[in-house]
Amino acid sequence: MYSLSSRSSKVYGSKYKSFQLKNKNGVEVVINGLGAALSSYTMSDKAGLKRNILIDHHDYEGFLESGLRSGAVESSLVMLGSKVCFTKEEINRYLTNRVWEAKEILENKVTLKCQIHKFTKEYHIKLVYWVTYELNPSNLLSIDISLESNKVVQATVVHNTMYNLSGGLSDIRDTFVSIDADYYLRSDREGIAIDRVPVQGTVFDFTTPQQLKECLNLNDDDLFATKGFDHVFVVNGSGQRVVARIFEPSTGISLELHTDSSRLHFYTGNRKVKGSIGCGNYGSFTLKPKGNKTGSSSIMVDELASITPGSPYHIKTKFVAHTEMNKSANN
């Protein structure tokens, strides 16, 4: 039994709809037509209280003001040959400030579309971004994104969501994290990857569950440079599989991430976010699959994919949320 509802709203003169998906377990997600952003992800905690496990911007103005685009579709820069036809900032400004067209609305699924054109004397680029949100009876939230182009371009696209499994009542330092990765990418102070490093014996070893406050308190040069985790992990395996598990003992809420990507960007909200609620230092975490699916040993953080007419880029991410009433935090 599913429930789908929608409402209309206006911001900055743009009228848009929000779509709510709800399953029989009471898990609810809300998607904004403006920016196609996942704006809330609500479920009951171990005490039976409703918790929104996304960071809360209060309203869409707060979402835009923060600059982090939490819950939104996020594109890389777009290259046409050796030319940058859209910078990352430019393309994401388009994606988050536009009303996406609803192409399919079902009880458990919503598909949205955004077209972007650019005309110059040299070329006409047409990009079409698609995202489908689907919630199933087992609390699995699937986010399916694709990018089409009328020219041969290089780009990738991901979903950028910031979580706090306490529902914003506390920061994330008590949260347990496991990531199935034997290597991470060491970066310089400009965030450019310079080396592929084994996690064993370091604070980056999440092959068994680790409580974040223990990792963040350790003296590590890579961690100190970014004031917390802001690193890409080279996850094990291939195809759709579980690559990360998160557990918050205060609420009993756990989250699994499934992806077919070979890289995972883990960020621990290392700075305060303007325009958000419950999102000070370490107020949220991000688990963002990166576009590379090849298992390449390259140390490049963002390897761009070639997109040709009739052959779109595609990435599918799945989140499974549960409330674990009797689970020990160390399991």
Buried (B, 14 or more C-beta within 10 A) or exposed (E): EBEBEBEEBEBEEEEBBBBBBBBEBEBBBBBBBBBBBBBBBBBBBBEEEEBBBBBBBEEBEBBBBBEBBBBBBBBBBBBBEEEEBBEBEBBBBBBBBBBBEBEEEEEBBBBBBBEBEBEEEEEEBBBBBBBBBBBBEEBBBBBBBBBBBBBEBBBBBBBBBBBBBBBBEBBBBBBBBBBBBBBBBBBEEEEEBEEBBEBEEBBBBBBEBBBBEEBBEEEEEBBEBBEBBBBBBBBBBEEEEBBBBBBBBBBBBBBBBBBBBBBBBBBBBBBEBEBBBBBEBBBBBBBBBBBBBEEEEEBBBBBBBEBEEEEBBBBBBBBBBBBBEEBEBEE
